């Protein structure tokens, strides 16, 4: 299961790109809106729900500006967390730094493209889910075939 947490409804389009790619890889996913700054209690209750389920989860956090979301989630879970901040021209793109620079003992990863964040999450889940691993192998084979075919044309 991949849980996509977006910081606001403004991030919906970016989150849906991630979900669409996860669907392509046959990875179950769910999108929530929760803010580390504005709804921390709600966010903690959401994390608690998945901690109690005892199933494997990867979180993908979608937030721009001052991205406390990924760090907050990572600090409060034992599951992997991937930041995938939406593209921004604000501040010459330097708001990305809030996704890259994490406090000590917080290890949220940052991946810039929605499809790559989805693929990274799927690869993590493939350690224990062979079906997802097969979906990834199929995807890679299709990509190789497309490249070779393009050369032949």
C-alpha positions in Angstrom: 0.0 0.0 0.0 1.2 3.5 -0.9 -0.3 6.3 1.1 0.0 9.6 -0.7 -0.4 12.6 1.7 -0.7 16.0 0.1 -0.3 19.1 2.1 -3.3 20.8 0.5 -5.9 20.3 -2.2 -3.8 22.5 -4.5 -1.4 19.5 -4.7 -4.2 17.2 -6.1 -3.0 17.2 -9.7 0.6 16.1 -8.6 -0.8 13.5 -6.3 -3.0 12.0 -9.0 0.0 11.7 -11.3 1.7 9.5 -8.7 -1.5 7.5 -8.1 -2.0 6.9 -11.9 1.6 5.5 -12.2 1.0 3.3 -9.1 -2.1 2.0 -10.7 -0.1 1.2 -13.8 2.2 -0.9 -11.6 -0.8 -2.6 -9.8 0.1 -0.9 -6.5 -2.8 -0.1 -4.2 -2.8 3.6 -3.1 -4.9 6.2 -1.3 -4.7 10.0 -1.3 -5.2 12.0 1.9 -4.9 15.7 2.5 -3.2 16.6 5.8 -0.8 19.4 6.8 2.1 19.1 9.2 1.6 22.8 10.0 -2.2 23.1 10.1 -3.5 19.7 11.0 -0.8 17.9 12.9 -3.2 16.0 15.2 -5.2 14.7 12.2 -1.9 13.7 10.5 -0.8 11.8 13.5 -4.1 9.9 13.7 -3.8 9.0 10.0 -0.3 7.6 10.6 -1.5 5.8 13.7 -4.1 4.0 11.6 -1.5 2.6 9.3 0.9 1.7 12.1 -1.8 -0.4 13.7 -2.7 -2.3 10.5 0.7 -4.0 10.6 0.9 -4.1 6.8 3.7 -2.7 4.7 3.2 0.9 3.8 5.3 3.5 1.9 4.3 7.1 2.3 4.7 9.6 -0.5 4.4 13.2 0.7 3.4 16.0 -1.7 4.0 19.4 -0.4 5.7 22.5 -1.6 6.8 25.8 0.1 8.0 25.0 3.5 7.7 21.2 3.3 7.5 20.0 6.8 5.2 17.2 5.7 7.7 14.6 4.7 10.0 15.2 7.7 7.0 15.2 10.1 5.7 11.9 8.7 9.1 10.3 8.7 9.7 11.3 12.3 6.5 9.6 13.3 6.6 6.3 11.4 8.9 3.3 10.9 7.8 3.0 7.3 9.7 4.5 4.3 8.8 8.1 3.4 9.4 9.7 0.0 9.0 13.4 -0.6 7.7 14.4 -4.1 7.2 18.1 -4.0 5.3 19.7 -6.9 7.4 21.8 -9.3 7.6 25.5 -8.3 9.1 28.6 -9.8 8.6 30.4 -6.5 11.8 31.6 -4.9 13.6 30.5 -8.1 12.8 26.9 -7.1 14.8 27.1 -3.9 11.8 26.0 -1.8 12.9 22.5 -2.8 15.6 22.8 -0.1 12.9 22.2 2.6 12.4 18.7 1.1 16.1 18.0 0.8 17.4 19.1 4.2 16.0 16.9 7.0 16.8 17.0 10.7 19.1 14.4 12.2 17.5 10.9 12.5 14.8 11.8 9.9 15.4 10.1 6.6 12.6 11.1 4.2 13.9 10.6 0.6 13.2 13.2 -2.1 12.3 12.3 -5.7 11.3 15.1 -8.0 9.1 13.4 -10.6 5.7 11.7 -9.8 6.4 8.6 -11.9 9.8 8.1 -10.3 8.4 8.5 -6.8 5.8 5.9 -7.6 8.4 3.6 -9.0 10.6 4.0 -6.0 7.7 3.2 -3.7 6.8 0.1 -5.8 10.4 -1.1 -5.7 10.4 -0.8 -1.9 7.2 -2.8 -1.7 8.5 -5.4 -4.2 10.8 -6.8 -1.5 7.7 -8.5 0.0 5.2 -8.5 -2.8 6.3 -10.6 -5.8 3.3 -9.4 -7.9 4.6 -5.8 -7.7 8.1 -7.0 -8.6 6.7 -8.7 -11.7 4.9 -5.5 -12.7 8.2 -3.6 -12.4 10.0 -6.2 -14.5 7.2 -6.0 -17.2 7.5 -2.2 -17.2 11.2 -2.3 -17.7 11.0 -4.9 -20.4 8.4 -2.8 -22.3 10.6 0.3 -22.0 13.6 -1.6 -23.4 11.4 -3.0 -26.2 10.2 0.6 -27.1 13.8 1.9 -27.2 15.0 -0.9 -29.4 12.0 -0.6 -31.7 12.6 3.2 -32.0 16.1 2.5 -33.2 14.9 0.1 -35.8 12.5 2.6 -37.2 
